[in-house]
Amino acid sequence: MLGSSVDSLAEGAKGVMKGAVAQPRLLVPVVLVMIYNRWNGILVPEYGYMQLELIPMLVGFFTYKIATFFQAIDDAVNVVGGKR
């Protein structure tokens, strides 16, 4: 999902609109929170499974997002540098 939104920037304004509408950007963090709640609410007390921590789950997701952003910036700088 994240890679295709960055790729849509190459198509200009039309690609940005298409990428923004077609992708639910908050879906992954919302699903992570839902999994966290269900896992710790049902599986931990009844079956004794390991408890999940919410902060490391979200930090891992947003770290990936930041890395994708910096990759897009690096590619943009390389393209602009190549045109000069």
N, C-alpha and C positions, 0 to 999 in steps of 0.2 A: 504494500500500500504506500509506504513512504517513498520508495524508489520511483514509483510511477507518478507521484505528485511532483517530484523533482524533475522527471523527464518531461512532464507536461509544460514546464516553464519554457522549453525550447520552442514551443509552438506559438508563443506570444500570448496576448490577452485571451484569445479564444481557448487556448490550451489551459490557461490558468482557471478559467471559469468551468471548463469541462472537468478538470481535475478536482476542483473544490466541491462541485455538486455531486460527483460520482462516488466520492469516498467519505465514509463516516469517520471523521478524524478522532472522535472521542470514543469510538467503539472499543478499542483495545483496552484503554485504562478502565472503562466501565466494566468490561468483562473480567478484568483482573480483580477488581474490587468485589464483584459478584462471586467469583471463585473463592476468594479469600473468606468472604462471609459464610458461604455454604460449607467450605472445608472445615473451618474452625468451629462452626456451629453444629455440624452434624457428625463429621467423621472423627474429629479429635475426641469428643467426650464418649462416643459410643464404641469406637473401635481402637482408640489409643494411638492413632496415627500421629506423626510429627506435626506440630503446629506451624502454620505459615506466618510469615511476617510481612505486613503490607508495605512498609517503607522500602525494603530491598527490592520487592517486586516492581514497584513504580519507578524506583531509581534506575533499575536495569532497563526498563522500557524507555524512559526519557534519555538515558545515556545513548542508547541506540539512535534515537531521534536526533540528538545533538551531533553525533558522528555523521549521520546522513546529511545534515545541514552543512557541516564543514566540508564534506566531500563535494557537495554541490557548489560551494563557494570556490573551492580549489579548481574545479572544472571550469567555472566561469572565468576565473583569473587566467587560466591557461588559454582559453579561447580568445579572450580579449588581448592577451599578450601575443598570441600568434597572428592576429590581424594587423598589428602595428608594424 
